[in-house]
Amino acid sequence: MLLNDEFVIDDPEVDDPHMWTVERISEDGSFEIGPLYVTFDKKTVLNLWTDYPQKFTPEQIQIMREEEPYWYEFFMPRLEEA
């Protein structure tokens, strides 16, 4: 997915991040609950539930390991299956 007006970056003011969490805005203006979206380039949006690890590059997986260690550990079994 591409980052557009239906998505918003959660904390764009974080010092020197390489990964940002993204929220999807529903038609009624509320935030969608459930999916975990991230972007590494502020253009392409990836869903941790459906895209990890097959649509992530090795560099993106390493960034996630450093910047989001909780989610990296949570999804570790998927890396071991690949």
Contacts in CASP RR format, 6 or more apart in sequence:
PFRMAT RR
TARGET T0000
AUTHOR 0000-0000-0000
METHOD contacts of the structure
MODEL  1
MLLNDEFVIDDPEVDDPHMWTVERISEDGSFEIGPLYVTFDKKTVLNLWT
DYPQKFTPEQIQIMREEEPYWYEFFMPRLEEA
1 7 0 8 1.000
1 37 0 8 1.000
1 44 0 8 1.000
1 45 0 8 1.000
1 46 0 8 1.000
1 47 0 8 1.000
2 43 0 8 1.000
2 44 0 8 1.000
2 45 0 8 1.000
3 9 0 8 1.000
3 22 0 8 1.000
3 39 0 8 1.000
3 42 0 8 1.000
3 43 0 8 1.000
3 44 0 8 1.000
3 45 0 8 1.000
5 25 0 8 1.000
6 24 0 8 1.000
6 25 0 8 1.000
7 22 0 8 1.000
7 23 0 8 1.000
7 24 0 8 1.000
7 25 0 8 1.000
7 37 0 8 1.000
7 45 0 8 1.000
8 22 0 8 1.000
8 23 0 8 1.000
8 25 0 8 1.000
9 20 0 8 1.000
9 21 0 8 1.000
9 22 0 8 1.000
9 39 0 8 1.000
9 42 0 8 1.000
10 20 0 8 1.000
10 21 0 8 1.000
10 22 0 8 1.000
10 23 0 8 1.000
11 20 0 8 1.000
11 21 0 8 1.000
12 20 0 8 1.000
14 20 0 8 1.000
17 67 0 8 1.000
18 40 0 8 1.000
18 63 0 8 1.000
18 66 0 8 1.000
18 67 0 8 1.000
19 38 0 8 1.000
19 39 0 8 1.000
19 40 0 8 1.000
19 60 0 8 1.000
19 63 0 8 1.000
19 64 0 8 1.000
19 67 0 8 1.000
19 68 0 8 1.000
20 38 0 8 1.000
20 39 0 8 1.000
20 40 0 8 1.000
20 42 0 8 1.000
21 36 0 8 1.000
21 37 0 8 1.000
21 38 0 8 1.000
22 37 0 8 1.000
22 38 0 8 1.000
22 39 0 8 1.000
22 45 0 8 1.000
23 31 0 8 1.000
23 32 0 8 1.000
23 37 0 8 1.000
24 31 0 8 1.000
24 32 0 8 1.000
24 35 0 8 1.000
24 37 0 8 1.000
25 31 0 8 1.000
25 32 0 8 1.000
26 32 0 8 1.000
34 49 0 8 1.000
35 47 0 8 1.000
35 48 0 8 1.000
35 49 0 8 1.000
35 50 0 8 1.000
36 47 0 8 1.000
36 48 0 8 1.000
36 49 0 8 1.000
36 71 0 8 1.000
37 45 0 8 1.000
37 46 0 8 1.000
37 47 0 8 1.000
37 48 0 8 1.000
38 45 0 8 1.000
38 46 0 8 1.000
38 48 0 8 1.000
38 64 0 8 1.000
38 68 0 8 1.000
39 45 0 8 1.000
39 46 0 8 1.000
40 46 0 8 1.000
40 60 0 8 1.000
40 63 0 8 1.000
46 52 0 8 1.000
46 55 0 8 1.000
46 56 0 8 1.000
46 60 0 8 1.000
48 71 0 8 1.000
48 75 0 8 1.000
52 75 0 8 1.000
52 78 0 8 1.000
53 61 0 8 1.000
53 75 0 8 1.000
53 78 0 8 1.000
53 79 0 8 1.000
53 82 0 8 1.000
54 82 0 8 1.000
56 64 0 8 1.000
61 72 0 8 1.000
61 79 0 8 1.000
64 71 0 8 1.000
64 72 0 8 1.000
65 72 0 8 1.000
END
